Amino acid sequence: MKFLPWITRAVQKKNEKRDMLEVQGAGGLTNLSSIWNFLDGGGSRFNESGETINDYAAASISTVFCCVRILSDSVASLPCQIFRLNPTGKELDVDNWLLHLLTVESNPDTSAYSLFETLLVHLLLRGNGYIQVERNMAGEPMALWNLDPRKTEPVRLVNGQLAYKTSDGETAGHTRIVAAKDMLHVHQFSWDGIVGQSPIAMLRQTLGLAISQQKFSARSVANNSVPALVLTVPGKMKAEDKTKARTDWEEMNLGANQRRVSILDGGMGVETLGLSNDDQELLASRAFSRQEIAAAFRVPPNMVGDMTRLSNSNHEQQSLSFVTDSLTPILKRIEVEFKRKLLPPAPNGKPNTTVIMFDLRERLRGDFQSTMNAFGTGRQWGFYSVNDVRRELGEDTIGPEGDVYLTPVNMVNSDKTLETPPVQTQPVDNNPVQDQPIRTAHFLSITRDAVGRVCKRDKRDLGTVCQIFEPLVTAIAGAVAPDTTWDSSRAVAAFLTKLSDRAVTWTGDMDVIAADELRRATKALTLVAYRDTAEQRALKALETTA
């Protein structure tokens, strides 16, 4: 046979880096797998069911068609964004010249949506997706073109460099060579890291069984879902009589005449050969094939019509699993290949700080209530502002006041709780007023002891409270005063009066009561201290000017 010399030359060829690829200029095909794929009709033709499995036959299976459509539409509908990394995170690079190609129009004939949709169809059915990069004189991408994977393959040049040979867009019998840097090649899992394996070829047994089940079901319906029949007669019939009896029976009971009443005479009887569809569990076997195909494409069964295990409690979890287990691996393959070929390293040798990423936030959102709860939590704990939330919801911002972030006071470091006056007493748009440092832990332990002593007394009047709390409150007043000459006696007396009213109601956790009273004392005495000190300084200033 003529292909045997090619095999001989392939064995003798020792200086190739990869035997799996065709070497241009070597005098013919040197790839044994290519010869087998040619003979096998793409590597997926032969299977035990006897069905021919190729791209079109596989796509005729409803589950395969649904899986390919779901994955291709899901990826194509995600925004492909370009970000510029910075020390604080990343920001959208709206001025990048690639943004138009990846989000609006990839070439004069194709939108960005169609580019990614076609890429996924090729990737899922053939295991390889090819996009040729058309560059301008400066080497910048100006268009992206999908190439038919049936007409494109990676090859090794004589110098050992990787390239791609394609006949897509060429006249019959002609091919062209595309440099590796100008070809975006996204592939499925591979034996050599270059050529992806066709999922259709790998699943030929499963897909062949599914097609056989489809054909059997169709023929069964055409036969009124009745297994094969045998007409029996007592005695021997002539050949022409058998033919006439068979023809009459088929005309009477098949096609549009199904369910008609038949009358048999001459002792003729009917016997069935085979099992009914119920006995063969045809529906169960077809459902199992659907689950197998969906699992192979990593698509949740409920997305291809299998609702047997879907419930309100697991629907959101299955949707999240679809993003993390199905979409993310595919998106990562595309992102890495696009960054490798479209965003080369900087001229100074440093890595390019621009990255290409798909935005998954829309897919990761739950229902409206869950989304609102999440944004409410972010707003409450201070990592979302009003404008941040409105941007996520696609709404316009409300101005500078929407960029204010809240700070949960109850989560402030306990060592710094008393170092700064409360937010309500701070001047707006100015730095916080810094007090003298206070030993919070020291005052808190003393306050806890004082609260415990008061709670043990049967009588909690003003005298008892003053006896226990006056030294502590006086010390706090001295610690928070901005001026050491401030007379705190009136402020301490006023605070102790209110403290005695609250002491009557003290019940429960003493640590909580002590922390609350310490906060109240610090806040009240700080306000009075600053007010009195400011008043004294103002009076002195007036006396001086007078």
Secondary structure, 3 states (H helix, E strand, C coil): CCCHHHHHHHHHCCCCCCCCCEECCCCCCCCHHHHHHHHCCCCCCCCCCCCCCCHHHHHCCHHHHHHHHHHHHHHHHCCEEEEEEECCEEEECCCCCCHHHHHCEEECCEEHHHHHHHHHHHHHHHCEEEEEEEECCCCCEEEEEEECCCCEEEEECCCCCEEEEECCCCCCCCCEEEEHHHEEEEECCECCCCCECCHHHHCHHHHHHHHHHHHHHHHHHHCCCCCEEEEECCCCCCHHHHHHHHHHHHHHHCHHHCCCCCCCCCCCEEEEECCCHHHHCHHHHHHHHHHHHHHHCCCCHHHHCCCCCCCCCCHHHHHHHHHHHHHHHHHHHHHHHHHHHHCCCCCCCCCCCEEEEECCHHHHCCCHHHHHHHHHHHHHCCCCCHHHHHHHCCCCCCCHHHHCCCCCHHHCCHHHCCCCCCHHHCCCCCCCCCCCCCCHHHHHHHHHHHHHHHHHCCCCCHHHHHHHHHHHHHHHHHHHCCCCCCCCHHHHHHHHHHHHHHHCCCCCCHHHHHHHHHHHHHHHHHHHHHHHHHHHHHHHHHHHHC
